[in-house]
Amino acid sequence: MPERQDIWYMDKYVMSAEEKAYLKAYDLSKYDRPSVTADIAVFAVREEQNGKSGETGQDENYRKDPVRELKILLVKRGSYPYKDFWALPGGFSMKHESSHQTALRELQEETGVRDAYLRPFGVFSKPGRDPRGWIISHGYLALIDGNGYRLHAGTDAWEAAWFTMEIKSSELTRKTEDGETKVENRHELKLYQAQRELTLSAKVREKKIFSGLHGTAEYEIEESGGLAFDHAQIILNAWQNLQREAEKEGRIVFDLMPESFTLNQLQRAFEMVLGRELLTANFRRKIAPMVIETQEETCGAGHRPAKLYRRNPEEFFL
């Protein structure tokens, strides 16, 4: 095949002379340009000890597993706008960066978190979402082993902390007319830190329109509850995305786990993400191809040791 100068050829695009002349004369300043940011919703399963030490110094509940909770990472803003409000970690993209690179950099700079599972889940561009001007945010979902990191805050966030999260959803209205269905839901977000006796409560209204097999959704923040910008909506959308992926295949939940884990720990992680209890026998049968039994067992607990497993690479890296 002869090589052409004006088409995509293999992995390299070669411009024609006409296109080069067009771009040289192109005036990008005619158009308003937004700034671009990345905001990262970081989820983790973290262990909390569920007992108090007695006079002997031994934990009264030493026979029990630590309490595991699904948490989201927030940073307390140290500068305006929204100074002293809580927000997702994130920041502005630099010229030499892709949006993904921005998310990785900001996550490391603001929290110290490295090598997290990270992927985009949405673009947030509603006019007026940021009082500084026209700013479009790329939302990223990140999952980490919550006990494998010690957080620190950077220059833009003078405090980083894990919050336990609960979301309660209720349907407000449902109407079908002329083949179109309109549904309105309200989502109540509660994020709390027991140590600080701090609770952030937000409400987001979701308006869905279904026509045929396709649907669209719009969101309105009714109460921000101490969360900056439109981060109440971003948190909600990240949570919805995580649940959909867990329901669809389940592989995403493994990124909340350490390298080795018990099947009970894995099942509990699935239950926290899905928001419901699972039948153990059914869960283990479904998950069996995804795990490999190791020769190791749990130790140091007051109860019978449990076998440790790891993810099966053949099921994850196809």
Secondary structure as UniProt FT lines:
FT   STRAND          8..9
FT   TURN            10..11
FT   STRAND          12..13
FT   HELIX           17..25
FT   HELIX           28..30
FT   STRAND          35..48
FT   TURN            55..56
FT   TURN            60..63
FT   STRAND          67..77
FT   TURN            83..84
FT   STRAND          86..87
FT   STRAND          90..92
FT   TURN            95..96
FT   HELIX           99..111
FT   STRAND          117..124
FT   TURN            127..128
FT   TURN            131..132
FT   STRAND          135..145
FT   HELIX           146..148
FT   STRAND          157..177
FT   TURN            178..179
FT   STRAND          180..193
FT   TURN            194..197
FT   STRAND          198..211
FT   TURN            212..213
FT   STRAND          214..223
FT   TURN            225..226
FT   TURN            229..230
FT   HELIX           231..248
FT   HELIX           251..256
FT   HELIX           263..274
FT   HELIX           280..287
FT   HELIX           288..290
FT   STRAND          291..297
FT   STRAND          307..311
FT   HELIX           313..316
//
